[in-house]
Amino acid sequence: HDRDYRITREDLLKYGDHSLSHMIVDRIFDAAPRPFGKSEDSKEYLSYEDFIFFMLSEEDKSNEVSVRYWFACVDVDGDAKLNNME
């Protein structure tokens, strides 16, 4: 427990009893919305606030904000459409 309030990819892989794949964790770090701003370390860490945003989006997928969050994660080519390869 390092108490630096930054979540690494390895930390996030442990979330939900290791329920997230490496691929989706990479997409969370690379493409998910970050409403609290990106820092210079944004590819390496999630801020505590952005982790809370992730957690809320993960726990309640019934609201529009959560749907947009996960859509951004799975829309790999960024064309605002999902195809059978995504």
HELIX and SHEET records of a PDB file:
HELIX    1   1 ARG A    9  LEU A   13  1                                   5    
HELIX    2   2 TYR A   15  HIS A   18  1                                   4    
HELIX    3   3 HIS A   22  ALA A   31  1                                  10    
HELIX    4   4 TYR A   48  GLU A   59  1                                  12    
HELIX    5   5 GLU A   64  VAL A   74  1                                  11    
SHEET    1   A 2 ARG A   6  ILE A   7  0                                        
SHEET    2   A 2 LEU A  46  SER A  47 -1                                        
END                                                                             
